[in-house]
Amino acid sequence: MPFDYYGVLSGTLHRHFRDQPDTQGRWFHVNLEVDAPAGRYHCAIDVDSHKSNVGVQWKSFTVDAGALGPAAALAPGYHDLDSTPDSGAMDYLRHPELTDRTGVLFRRRPPSWLQELLDLLGSRPWHTGSNVDAAAALEAVLAPGQRVLIFGEPFTDDPEGDLGMHNVHQNQGDPEGSQWWPENGIWQDGATVTQRPDGRYDVFLNKFSSQADRTDSGGHPVG
């Protein structure tokens, strides 16, 4: 079944750091510490996979505040979101500001002139590469002191009661038979969103190569 709890954390980025390669084996996260009224949240952003044969894909682009719907106006703190189009929730495959209109997949980030052209055309292409490439792409939109929005699943069963967000990635399209199949659902995708000085927002989306790019109303793969 989809997540019991899904929402967005609005806060101020304190710092970010990578897992050391030897602490998580062959996969790691970029970790964000985000300050909000309830305290400092730990947000783990996946830039690698638990399985060595499954890669991570990502995209990064800039949108106006209006593209984020109600989420852009939320006060600091964690907020539950309904898994519906009007709540401010994220869905990589259904949100009109997140989808790729070209179907292009780049093995590396395209040259700046091509990226500018794609932006003008409204393209949202996926990139694929190493975990280091993905980490660098995320870190490029992070700066301590900036406002951030972290979409995903809040920690609810931490034995020490720590604050945090996880499943900050696509949360639908996992294949039948995988351990993540039961958690498939629509309008519950994770995302890292950072506010720029000009008031617009940089959006970083990440997914696993095993996840489908077409899903049914239950978030399960189709086609």
N, CA and C of each residue as an Amber inpcrd file, in Angstrom:
protein
   669
   0.8480000  -1.1860000   0.0000000   0.0000000   0.0000000   0.0000000
   0.8920000   1.2460000   0.0000000   0.3840000   2.3940000  -0.4390000
   1.1840000   3.6250000  -0.4030000   1.5830000   3.9810000   1.0230000
   2.4030000   5.0150000   1.1580000   2.8820000   5.4170000   2.4700000
   1.7170000   5.8120000   3.3870000   1.8610000   5.4910000   4.6700000
   0.8980000   5.9670000   5.6640000   1.0520000   7.4690000   5.8740000
   2.2850000   7.9390000   5.7740000   2.5590000   9.3580000   5.9770000
   3.4330000   9.8600000   4.8250000   3.0140000  10.9690000   4.2500000
   3.7720000  11.6050000   3.1750000   3.6140000  13.1100000   3.3470000
   4.6970000  13.8350000   3.0950000   4.5790000  15.2750000   3.2650000
   5.8230000  16.0090000   2.8420000   5.9250000  17.2390000   3.3160000
   7.0480000  18.0990000   2.9460000   7.5630000  18.8100000   4.1920000
   8.8610000  18.8880000   4.2770000   9.5300000  19.6450000   5.3290000
   9.9710000  20.9800000   4.7510000   9.5360000  22.0630000   5.3530000
   9.9820000  23.4100000   4.9830000  10.9330000  23.9010000   6.0650000
  12.1180000  24.3130000   5.6690000  13.0780000  24.7590000   6.6660000
  14.2710000  25.4480000   6.0500000  15.3140000  25.5930000   6.8430000
  16.5440000  26.2650000   6.4300000  17.6880000  25.2680000   6.4400000
  18.4160000  25.1970000   5.3420000  19.5180000  24.2420000   5.2550000
  20.6630000  24.6630000   6.1750000  21.0090000  23.7890000   7.1060000
  22.1360000  24.0370000   8.0100000  23.4510000  23.6410000   7.3480000
  23.4990000  22.4080000   6.8170000  24.6820000  21.9340000   6.1050000
  24.3100000  20.6850000   5.3280000  25.2210000  20.2560000   4.4610000
  25.0350000  18.9980000   3.7520000  26.3690000  18.2780000   3.6790000
  26.3230000  16.9440000   3.6070000  27.5490000  16.1500000   3.5550000
  27.2410000  14.7930000   2.9420000  28.2540000  14.1890000   2.3620000
  28.1020000  12.8550000   1.7770000  28.4210000  11.7770000   2.8040000
  27.7380000  10.6280000   2.6850000  28.1760000   9.4550000   3.4290000
  29.6010000   9.1120000   3.0020000  30.3830000   8.6130000   3.9120000
  31.6820000   8.0720000   3.5380000  31.4550000   6.7600000   2.7790000
  32.1750000   6.5190000   1.6900000  31.9190000   5.3120000   0.8760000
  31.9630000   4.0090000   1.6580000  32.8050000   3.9510000   2.6950000
  32.9380000   2.6740000   3.3970000  31.8990000   2.4910000   4.5090000
  31.0300000   3.4610000   4.7420000  30.0270000   3.2830000   5.7870000
  28.7500000   2.6690000   5.2480000  28.5180000   2.7570000   3.9530000
  27.2930000   2.2350000   3.3760000  27.5840000   1.2080000   2.2770000
  28.8160000   0.7400000   2.2010000  29.1520000  -0.2070000   1.1500000
  29.3190000   0.5070000  -0.1730000  28.6250000   0.0310000  -1.2230000
  28.7850000   0.5980000  -2.5530000  27.7180000   1.6510000  -2.8810000
  26.9450000   2.0610000  -1.9140000  25.9240000   3.0710000  -2.1750000
  25.9470000   4.0770000  -1.0350000  25.5380000   5.2900000  -1.3320000
  25.5460000   6.3100000  -0.2900000  24.5320000   7.4050000  -0.5940000
  24.3680000   8.3010000   0.3750000  23.4360000   9.4180000   0.2760000
  24.2000000  10.7390000   0.3430000  23.5370000  11.7930000  -0.1010000
  23.8920000  13.1450000   0.3090000  22.9380000  13.4850000   1.4540000
  23.4990000  13.8400000   2.5910000  22.7230000  14.1020000   3.7960000
  22.5390000  15.6000000   3.9990000  21.3020000  15.9970000   4.2520000
  20.9920000  17.3880000   4.5310000  20.5330000  17.5210000   5.9730000
  21.0380000  18.5380000   6.6630000  20.5370000  18.8970000   7.9820000
  19.7400000  20.1790000   7.8250000  18.4570000  20.0960000   8.1770000
  17.5240000  21.1910000   7.9210000  16.9100000  21.6520000   9.2420000
  16.9860000  22.9530000   9.5000000  16.4340000  23.5110000  10.7290000
  14.9860000  23.9430000  10.5200000  14.1270000  23.5540000  11.4780000
  12.7130000  23.9020000  11.4850000  12.3050000  24.0930000  12.9450000
  11.1120000  24.6140000  13.2160000  10.7380000  24.8860000  14.6100000
  10.8530000  23.6980000  15.5540000  10.5960000  22.4790000  15.0770000
  10.6600000  21.3110000  15.9560000  12.0900000  20.8570000  16.2290000
  13.0580000  21.3680000  15.4920000  14.4440000  20.9630000  15.6800000
  15.1610000  20.8010000  14.3530000  16.2620000  20.0860000  14.4020000
  17.0910000  19.8580000  13.2080000  16.7610000  18.4890000  12.6130000
  16.3610000  18.4740000  11.3660000  15.9650000  17.2510000  10.6660000
  17.1330000  16.6960000   9.8470000  17.2550000  15.3870000   9.8450000
  18.2150000  14.7020000   8.9760000  17.4660000  14.1730000   7.7620000
  17.8770000  14.5990000   6.5880000  17.2260000  14.1910000   5.3410000
  18.2420000  13.4670000   4.4760000  17.9710000  12.2020000   4.1640000
  18.9010000  11.3700000   3.3960000  18.4210000  11.2990000   1.9540000
  19.2270000  11.8330000   1.0290000  18.8610000  11.8640000  -0.3820000
  19.6420000  10.7780000  -1.1110000  18.9430000   9.8410000  -1.7420000
  19.5900000   8.7200000  -2.4260000  20.2720000   9.1930000  -3.7100000
  21.5660000   8.9440000  -3.8060000  22.3000000   9.2100000  -5.0440000
  22.9970000   7.9350000  -5.5260000  22.5770000   6.8100000  -4.9880000
  23.0800000   5.5010000  -5.3940000  22.0170000   4.4800000  -5.0180000
  22.2420000   3.2410000  -5.4010000  21.2470000   2.2020000  -5.1960000
  21.7610000   1.1350000  -4.2530000  20.8480000   0.4840000  -3.5490000
  21.2090000  -0.6450000  -2.6940000  21.7010000  -1.8300000  -3.5260000
  21.3360000  -1.8600000  -4.8030000  21.7380000  -2.9620000  -5.6670000
  22.7280000  -2.4530000  -6.7070000  23.8630000  -3.1270000  -6.8300000
  24.9320000  -2.6260000  -7.6910000  24.5360000  -2.5810000  -9.1580000
  23.5370000  -3.3750000  -9.5600000  23.1470000  -3.4030000 -10.9710000
  21.9910000  -2.4490000 -11.2770000  21.5890000  -1.6310000 -10.3020000
  20.5130000  -0.6660000 -10.4990000  21.0880000   0.7330000 -10.3330000
  21.0440000   1.5200000 -11.3850000  21.5940000   2.8590000 -11.3300000
  20.5790000   3.8920000 -10.8640000  21.0900000   5.0810000 -10.5840000
  20.2520000   6.2060000 -10.1970000  20.2090000   7.2030000 -11.3480000
  19.0470000   7.7500000 -11.6060000  18.8680000   8.8000000 -12.6040000
  18.3780000  10.0520000 -11.9020000  18.6430000  11.2060000 -12.4860000
  18.2630000  12.4550000 -11.8470000  17.9870000  13.5230000 -12.8900000
  17.3050000  14.5590000 -12.4450000  17.1020000  15.7480000 -13.2570000
  17.0820000  16.9530000 -12.3210000  17.5060000  18.0850000 -12.8240000
  17.5470000  19.3150000 -12.0410000  17.1420000  20.4710000 -12.9430000
  16.2370000  21.3090000 -12.4710000  15.7540000  22.4250000 -13.2750000
  15.1630000  23.4770000 -12.3320000  14.7850000  24.6150000 -12.8940000
  14.3010000  25.7500000 -12.1130000  12.8570000  26.0540000 -12.4760000
  12.0370000  26.3580000 -11.4580000  10.6250000  26.6910000 -11.6810000
  10.2700000  27.9250000 -10.8710000   9.1760000  28.5700000 -11.2610000
   8.6120000  29.6550000 -10.4650000   7.8750000  29.0710000  -9.2650000
   7.6430000  29.9080000  -8.2690000   6.9830000  29.4390000  -7.0480000
   5.6080000  28.8570000  -7.3550000   4.9120000  29.4100000  -8.3350000
   3.5760000  28.9370000  -8.6480000   3.5340000  27.4900000  -9.0910000
   4.6540000  26.9850000  -9.6350000   4.6950000  25.6050000 -10.0940000
   4.6170000  24.6140000  -8.9360000   4.9300000  25.0580000  -7.7280000
   4.9340000  24.1780000  -6.5630000   3.5840000  24.1590000  -5.8480000
   2.6470000  24.9660000  -6.3030000   1.3360000  24.9750000  -5.6890000
   1.3830000  25.4200000  -4.2340000   0.5320000  24.8530000  -3.3780000
   0.4610000  25.2810000  -1.9780000   1.7710000  25.0860000  -1.2130000
   2.6190000  24.1750000  -1.6410000   3.8360000  23.8750000  -0.8790000
   4.7520000  25.0820000  -0.7510000   4.7790000  25.9460000  -1.7620000
   5.6920000  27.0800000  -1.7330000   5.3590000  28.0690000  -0.6230000
   4.1190000  28.1100000  -0.1910000   3.6890000  29.0900000   0.8010000
   3.6330000  28.5270000   2.2210000   4.0430000  27.2890000   2.4160000
   3.9460000  26.6760000   3.7410000   4.9390000  27.2950000   4.7220000
   4.5140000  27.4080000   5.9670000   5.3800000  27.9100000   7.0260000
   6.4460000  26.8720000   7.3600000   7.5400000  27.2830000   8.0140000
   8.5690000  26.3170000   8.4100000   7.9890000  25.1910000   9.2660000
   8.4770000  23.9680000   9.0100000   8.0130000  22.8030000   9.7510000
   7.6220000  21.6820000   8.8110000   7.2610000  20.5430000   9.3850000
   6.8020000  19.4130000   8.5710000   5.2940000  19.5130000   8.3860000
   4.8300000  19.1980000   7.1510000   3.4100000  19.2530000   6.8220000
   3.0110000  17.9740000   6.0870000   1.9840000  17.2900000   6.5900000
   1.4090000  16.1720000   5.8410000   0.7570000  16.7050000   4.5740000
   0.8670000  15.9280000   3.4860000   0.2200000  16.2700000   2.2320000
  -0.6550000  15.1140000   1.7860000  -1.8550000  15.4200000   1.3400000
  -2.6810000  14.3980000   0.7260000  -2.0590000  13.9870000  -0.6090000
  -2.1880000  12.7180000  -0.9650000  -1.6450000  12.2310000  -2.2370000
  -2.6270000  12.5380000  -3.3570000  -2.7620000  13.8410000  -3.6360000
  -3.6870000  14.3380000  -4.6480000  -3.0050000  15.4560000  -5.4280000
  -3.4830000  15.7640000  -6.6370000  -2.8390000  16.7820000  -7.4620000
  -2.8810000  18.1880000  -6.8870000  -3.8460000  18.5060000  -6.0220000
  -4.0300000  19.8800000  -5.5660000  -3.4140000  20.1790000  -4.2070000
  -2.7810000  19.1950000  -3.5790000  -2.2970000  19.3860000  -2.2070000
  -0.9010000  19.9990000  -2.1460000  -0.1950000  20.0040000  -3.2710000
   1.2170000  20.3670000  -3.2650000   2.1170000  19.1550000  -3.3420000
   1.5230000  17.9510000  -3.4020000   2.3000000  16.7150000  -3.4920000
   3.0330000  16.6300000  -4.8320000   4.0770000  15.7920000  -4.8450000
   4.8820000  15.5870000  -6.0430000   4.5290000  14.2610000  -6.7150000
   4.5010000  14.2640000  -8.0320000   4.3570000  13.0460000  -8.8260000
   5.1660000  13.2460000 -10.0970000   6.2760000  12.5110000 -10.2170000
   7.1830000  12.7050000 -11.3460000   6.4990000  12.4690000 -12.6920000
   5.4880000  11.6070000 -12.7090000   4.8880000  11.1790000 -13.9680000
   3.6110000  11.9390000 -14.3080000   3.0740000  12.7080000 -13.3560000
   1.7860000  13.3600000 -13.5660000   1.8140000  14.8740000 -13.3580000
   2.7400000  15.3690000 -12.5780000   2.8200000  16.8130000 -12.3260000
   3.2930000  17.5050000 -13.6020000   2.5450000  18.4610000 -14.1250000
   2.9090000  19.0580000 -15.4220000   4.2530000  19.7740000 -15.4260000
   4.7430000  20.2110000 -14.2710000   6.0210000  20.9130000 -14.2260000
   7.2180000  19.9780000 -14.0490000   6.9530000  18.6750000 -13.8350000
   8.0430000  17.7430000 -13.5480000   8.3220000  16.7840000 -14.6870000
   7.3600000  16.5780000 -15.5630000   7.5010000  15.5500000 -16.5850000
   8.4500000  15.9770000 -17.6960000   9.0530000  14.9970000 -18.3350000
   9.9320000  15.2250000 -19.4870000   9.0960000  15.1550000 -20.7500000
   9.0900000  16.2310000 -21.4950000   8.2640000  16.2920000 -22.7010000
   8.9720000  15.7320000 -23.9290000  10.2500000  15.3730000 -23.7940000
  11.0100000  14.9460000 -24.9730000  11.3310000  13.4670000 -24.9770000
  11.3500000  12.8380000 -23.7990000  11.7520000  11.4370000 -23.7130000
  13.2510000  11.2420000 -23.8470000  14.0280000  12.3280000 -23.7590000
  15.4760000  12.2430000 -23.9120000  16.1110000  11.8060000 -22.6000000
  17.1310000  10.9540000 -22.6880000  17.9220000  10.5560000 -21.5280000
  19.3820000  10.8270000 -21.8340000  20.0240000  11.6840000 -21.0500000
  21.4290000  12.0280000 -21.2580000  22.3140000  11.1770000 -20.3620000
  23.4000000  10.6750000 -20.9370000  24.3680000   9.9100000 -20.1490000
  25.1810000  10.8120000 -19.2340000  25.3790000  12.0390000 -19.6320000
  26.0300000  13.0470000 -18.8060000  25.2630000  14.3530000 -19.0020000
  25.5160000  15.3230000 -18.1480000  24.8490000  16.6100000 -18.3010000
  25.2190000  17.2070000 -19.6450000  24.2230000  17.6940000 -20.4180000
  24.5260000  18.2470000 -21.7350000  25.2820000  19.5610000 -21.6200000
  25.9130000  20.0160000 -22.7130000  26.5990000  21.3130000 -22.6960000
  25.6350000  22.4320000 -22.3080000  26.1780000  23.5280000 -21.7840000
  25.3270000  24.6000000 -21.2620000  24.4060000  25.1740000 -22.3310000
  24.8950000  25.2790000 -23.5670000  24.0560000  25.8580000 -24.6210000
  22.8550000  24.9600000 -24.9170000  23.0790000  23.6260000 -24.8600000
  21.9930000  22.6950000 -25.1150000  21.0240000  22.6820000 -23.9480000
  21.5590000  22.7750000 -22.7250000  20.6910000  22.8060000 -21.5600000
  19.7900000  24.0360000 -21.5980000  20.3510000  25.1920000 -22.0090000
  19.5510000  26.4100000 -22.0950000  18.4360000  26.2540000 -23.1300000
  18.7510000  25.6110000 -24.2530000  17.7350000  25.3830000 -25.2800000
  16.6500000  24.4510000 -24.7650000  17.0540000  23.3940000 -24.0800000
  16.0740000  22.4580000 -23.5300000  15.1750000  23.1370000 -22.5040000
  15.7650000  24.0250000 -21.7060000  14.9600000  24.7540000 -20.7260000
  13.9130000  25.6180000 -21.4080000  14.3190000  26.2770000 -22.5010000
  13.3780000  27.1090000 -23.2490000  12.2440000  26.2760000 -23.8260000
  12.5460000  25.0590000 -24.2130000  11.5470000  24.1700000 -24.7910000
  10.6980000  23.4720000 -23.7340000  11.0310000  23.6890000 -22.4690000
  10.2870000  23.0390000 -21.4050000  10.6870000  21.5990000 -21.1940000
  11.8790000  21.2080000 -21.6370000  12.3160000  19.8240000 -21.5020000
  12.7340000  19.5280000 -20.0730000  12.4340000  18.3180000 -19.6270000
  12.8420000  17.8590000 -18.2960000  13.5210000  16.5020000 -18.4400000
  14.6820000  16.4330000 -19.0960000  15.2980000  15.1290000 -19.3810000
  15.9400000  14.5070000 -18.1450000  15.9450000  13.1770000 -18.1210000
  16.6560000  12.4440000 -17.0740000  18.1300000  12.3100000 -17.4620000
  18.9960000  12.3660000 -16.4500000  20.4200000  12.1410000 -16.6320000
  20.7950000  10.8390000 -15.9290000  21.8060000  10.1700000 -16.4160000
  22.3050000   8.9740000 -15.7500000  23.8170000   9.0300000 -15.7140000
  24.4010000   8.4740000 -14.6680000  25.8500000   8.4980000 -14.4890000
  26.2000000   7.8200000 -13.1810000  27.3520000   8.1490000 -12.6480000
  27.8040000   7.5300000 -11.4070000  27.1540000   8.1960000 -10.2010000
  27.3150000   7.5550000  -9.0530000  26.8040000   8.1650000  -7.8280000
  27.4990000   9.4950000  -7.5410000  28.7400000   9.6210000  -7.9310000
  29.4630000  10.8780000  -7.7490000  28.8510000  11.9690000  -8.6280000
  28.4870000  11.6180000  -9.8620000  27.8270000  12.5730000 -10.7500000
  26.5040000  13.0530000 -10.1470000  25.7240000  12.1040000  -9.6280000
  24.4340000  12.4590000  -9.0410000  24.6170000  13.3430000  -7.8120000
  25.5870000  13.0050000  -6.9800000  25.8460000  13.8120000  -5.7880000
  26.2510000  15.2290000  -6.1680000  27.1040000  15.3560000  -7.1660000
  27.5610000  16.6760000  -7.6000000  26.4050000  17.5110000  -8.1470000
  25.4840000  16.8610000  -8.8770000  24.3330000  17.5800000  -9.4200000
  23.4430000  18.1130000  -8.3080000  23.2470000  17.3220000  -7.2520000
  22.4560000  17.7820000  -6.1230000  23.1760000  18.8940000  -5.3750000
  24.4400000  18.7010000  -5.1070000  25.1930000  19.6920000  -4.3370000
  25.2630000  21.0430000  -5.0330000  25.1050000  21.0480000  -6.3560000
  25.1660000  22.3040000  -7.1100000  24.0120000  23.2430000  -6.7650000
  22.9250000  22.7240000  -6.2080000  21.7800000  23.5820000  -5.8710000
  21.6340000  23.7560000  -4.3600000  22.6460000  23.3650000  -3.5910000
  22.5870000  23.4690000  -2.1330000  23.5040000  24.5740000  -1.6290000
  22.9980000  25.3660000  -0.6870000  23.8050000  26.4010000  -0.0480000
  23.2990000  26.5960000   1.3710000  24.1640000  26.4890000   2.3810000
  23.7200000  26.7020000   3.7550000  23.0180000  28.0460000   3.9150000
  21.9460000  28.0420000   4.6920000  21.1890000  29.2590000   4.9500000
  20.0110000  29.4690000   4.0290000  19.8970000  28.6680000   2.9560000
  18.7900000  28.8500000   2.0240000  17.5580000  28.0950000   2.4930000
  16.3970000  28.5500000   2.0250000  15.1560000  27.8430000   2.3200000
  15.0870000  26.6020000   1.4520000  14.6610000  25.4910000   2.0660000
  14.5360000  24.2370000   1.3300000  13.1810000  23.6050000   1.6140000
  12.7250000  22.8250000   0.6460000  11.5260000  21.9930000   0.7840000
  11.9400000  20.5660000   0.4760000  11.7450000  19.6610000   1.4230000
  12.1140000  18.2600000   1.2530000  10.8270000  17.4300000   1.2640000
  10.5110000  16.8350000   0.1200000   9.3180000  16.0070000  -0.0100000
   9.6910000  14.5430000   0.1960000   8.8790000  13.8090000   0.9380000
   9.1400000  12.3950000   1.1490000   8.3620000  11.8660000   2.3370000
   8.9220000  10.8480000   2.9610000   8.2710000  10.1870000   4.1000000
   8.9900000  10.5800000   5.3870000   8.2780000  11.0570000   6.3890000
   8.9260000  11.4230000   7.6520000   9.3250000  10.1990000   8.4580000
  10.3640000  10.3380000   9.2650000  10.7000000   9.2800000  10.2060000
   9.5420000   9.1370000  11.1860000   9.0320000   7.9280000  11.3440000
   7.9520000   7.6930000  12.3120000   8.2740000   6.5830000  13.2950000
   9.3100000   5.7940000  13.0030000   9.6160000   4.6530000  13.8690000
  11.0600000   4.6720000  14.3520000  11.6730000   5.8590000  14.3830000
  13.0380000   5.9600000  14.8640000  13.0470000   5.7220000  16.3730000
  13.7850000   4.7240000  16.8750000  13.7470000   4.4070000  18.3140000
  14.2490000   5.5440000  19.1910000  15.0680000   6.4380000  18.6150000
  15.5850000   7.5540000  19.3980000  14.7640000   8.8180000  19.2080000
  13.7130000   8.7060000  18.4090000  12.8470000   9.8550000  18.2130000
  13.4580000  10.9660000  17.3900000  14.4600000  10.6490000  16.5760000
  15.1030000  11.6790000  15.7670000  14.1560000  12.1830000  14.6890000
  14.3360000  13.4330000  14.3210000  13.5560000  14.0450000  13.2500000
  14.2440000  13.7950000  11.9230000  13.4600000  13.5250000  10.8910000
  14.0950000  13.3260000   9.5960000  13.1100000  12.9680000   8.5090000
  13.6420000  12.9480000   7.2840000  12.8790000  12.5890000   6.0930000
  13.6800000  11.5680000   5.3050000  12.9770000  10.5640000   4.7510000
  13.6220000   9.5980000   3.8800000  12.6800000   9.2960000   2.7240000
  13.0640000   8.3170000   1.8970000  12.3370000   8.0550000   0.6550000
  12.1730000   9.3390000  -0.1600000  13.2720000  10.0900000  -0.2230000
  13.2940000  11.3410000  -0.9880000  13.7260000  10.9880000  -2.4140000
  12.8150000  10.3300000  -3.1320000  13.0560000   9.8840000  -4.4980000
  11.7170000   9.4470000  -5.0790000  11.7020000   8.9820000  -6.3250000
  10.4480000   8.4670000  -6.9050000   9.9540000   7.2950000  -6.0650000
   8.6750000   7.3080000  -5.7710000   8.0800000   6.2640000  -4.9300000
   6.9370000   5.5570000  -5.6450000   7.1380000   5.2650000  -6.9130000
   6.1850000   4.5020000  -7.7180000   6.9640000   3.8280000  -8.8490000
   6.3250000   2.8540000  -9.4690000   6.9480000   2.1910000 -10.6130000
   7.9270000   1.1000000 -10.2660000   8.0370000   0.7220000  -8.9920000
   8.9350000  -0.3770000  -8.6380000   8.3520000  -1.6980000  -9.1460000
   9.1980000  -2.5940000  -9.6650000   8.6960000  -3.7950000 -10.3400000
   8.0430000  -4.7970000  -9.3910000   7.1240000  -5.5680000  -9.9600000
   6.4750000  -6.6310000  -9.1920000   7.5170000  -7.6180000  -8.7130000
   7.3930000  -8.0270000  -7.4590000   8.3530000  -8.9510000  -6.8740000
   9.4430000  -8.2690000  -6.0870000   9.6210000  -6.9570000  -6.2670000
  10.6350000  -6.2480000  -5.4950000  10.0900000  -5.9280000  -4.1050000
  10.9810000  -5.6640000  -3.1720000  10.5520000  -5.3700000  -1.8070000
   9.8260000  -4.0310000  -1.7090000   9.9700000  -3.1900000  -2.7480000
   9.3410000  -1.8670000  -2.7170000   7.9890000  -1.8350000  -3.4180000
   7.6100000  -2.9270000  -4.0830000   6.3200000  -2.9880000  -4.7750000
   5.1550000  -2.5570000  -3.8870000   5.0690000  -3.0330000  -2.6200000
   3.9150000  -2.6630000  -1.8010000   3.8220000  -1.1670000  -1.5040000
   4.9220000  -0.4380000  -1.6250000   4.9090000   0.9880000  -1.2980000
   4.6190000   1.8660000  -2.5080000   4.4470000   1.2580000  -3.6920000
   4.1150000   2.0500000  -4.8670000   2.8450000   2.8700000  -4.6320000
   2.8490000   4.0910000  -5.1210000   1.6720000   4.9390000  -5.0130000
   1.8790000   6.1990000  -5.8380000   0.7950000   6.8380000  -6.2300000
   0.9040000   8.0660000  -7.0060000   0.7990000   9.2800000  -6.0880000
   1.3200000  10.4030000  -6.5460000   1.3260000  11.6530000  -5.7850000
   1.9300000  11.4640000  -4.3900000   3.0760000  10.7840000  -4.3510000
   3.8160000  10.6310000  -3.1000000   5.3190000  10.5710000  -3.3710000
   5.7640000  11.1780000  -4.4640000   7.1890000  11.1440000  -4.7910000
   7.9720000  12.1370000  -3.9470000   9.2360000  11.8030000  -3.7130000
  10.1240000  12.6860000  -2.9720000  10.8170000  13.6690000  -3.8940000
  11.3320000  14.7540000  -3.3350000  12.0500000  15.7520000  -4.1170000
  12.8150000  16.6660000  -3.1760000  13.8840000  17.2470000  -3.6890000
  14.6530000  18.2550000  -2.9660000  14.5020000  19.5700000  -3.7230000
  13.9670000  20.5760000  -3.0550000  13.6660000  21.8550000  -3.6980000
  14.3200000  22.9740000  -2.8830000  15.0710000  23.8410000  -3.5450000
  15.7930000  24.9010000  -2.8510000  15.4310000  26.2580000  -3.4530000
  15.2640000  27.2460000  -2.5890000  14.8710000  28.5740000  -3.0620000
  16.0870000  29.3940000  -3.4470000  16.0270000  30.0140000  -4.6030000
  17.0930000  30.8650000  -5.1130000  16.9160000  32.2920000  -4.5940000
  17.9810000  33.1120000  -4.6680000  17.8560000  34.5130000  -4.2380000
  16.7930000  35.2950000  -5.0060000  16.5230000  34.9050000  -6.2580000
  15.5270000  35.6270000  -7.0510000  14.0990000  35.1700000  -6.7770000
  13.9190000  34.2380000  -5.8280000  12.5940000  33.7810000  -5.4550000
  12.1220000  32.5460000  -6.1820000  12.8120000  32.1690000  -7.2620000
  12.4590000  30.9350000  -7.9450000  13.0580000  29.7400000  -7.1820000
  12.7500000  28.5260000  -7.6700000  13.1630000  27.3270000  -6.9570000
  13.9040000  26.3700000  -7.8870000  15.0200000  25.8280000  -7.3930000
  15.7170000  24.7370000  -8.0760000  15.1430000  23.4210000  -7.5690000
  14.8250000  22.5300000  -8.4990000  14.2010000  21.2430000  -8.1740000
  15.1620000  20.1240000  -8.5590000  15.4320000  19.2160000  -7.6260000
  16.2560000  18.0380000  -7.8870000  15.3820000  16.8090000  -7.6710000
  15.2300000  16.0090000  -8.7420000  14.4610000  14.7650000  -8.6870000
  15.3910000  13.5900000  -8.9210000  15.1400000  12.4770000  -8.2770000
  15.9870000  11.2990000  -8.4220000  15.1440000  10.0340000  -8.3670000
  15.5340000   9.0570000  -9.1960000  14.8170000   7.7960000  -9.2900000
  15.8040000   6.6840000  -9.5840000  15.3450000   5.4580000  -9.4600000
  16.1780000   4.3000000  -9.7640000  15.8600000   3.7950000 -11.1680000
  16.8670000   3.2960000 -11.8570000  16.6720000   2.8710000 -13.2450000
  15.7040000   1.7080000 -13.3690000  15.4450000   0.9910000 -12.2850000
  14.4990000  -0.1290000 -12.3070000  13.0490000   0.3310000 -12.2190000
  12.8210000   1.6100000 -11.9390000  11.4640000   2.1120000 -11.7790000
  10.8710000   2.5160000 -13.1340000   9.6230000   2.1540000 -13.3530000
   8.9540000   2.4210000 -14.6200000   8.6340000   3.8980000 -14.7690000
   8.5320000   4.3390000 -16.0280000   8.1570000   5.7180000 -16.2910000
   6.6990000   5.8490000 -16.7160000   5.9500000   4.7540000 -16.5940000
   4.4990000   4.7690000 -16.7590000   3.8970000   3.9000000 -15.6650000
   2.8940000   4.4300000 -14.9590000   2.2850000   3.6680000 -13.8770000
   0.7690000   3.8070000 -13.9340000   0.0860000   2.8470000 -13.2660000
  -1.3660000   2.8960000 -13.1900000  -1.7910000   3.7230000 -11.9750000
  -3.0770000   3.7240000 -11.6790000  -3.5890000   4.5450000 -10.5900000
  -3.1130000   4.0860000  -9.2270000  -2.5450000   2.8900000  -9.1590000
  -1.9750000   2.4030000  -7.9120000  -0.4850000   2.6190000  -7.8180000
   0.1120000   3.2380000  -8.8350000   1.5450000   3.4770000  -8.8350000
   2.3700000   2.2980000  -9.3150000   1.7050000   1.2600000  -9.8400000
   2.4130000   0.0800000 -10.3300000   2.7460000   0.2190000 -11.8060000
   3.8180000  -0.3980000 -12.2630000   4.2410000  -0.2590000 -13.6730000
   3.1810000  -0.7480000 -14.6500000   3.1160000  -0.0710000 -15.7930000
   2.2690000  -0.5120000 -16.8890000   3.1100000  -0.5190000 -18.1510000
   2.7270000  -1.3630000 -19.1190000   3.4450000  -1.3980000 -20.3840000
   4.7120000  -2.2300000 -20.2800000
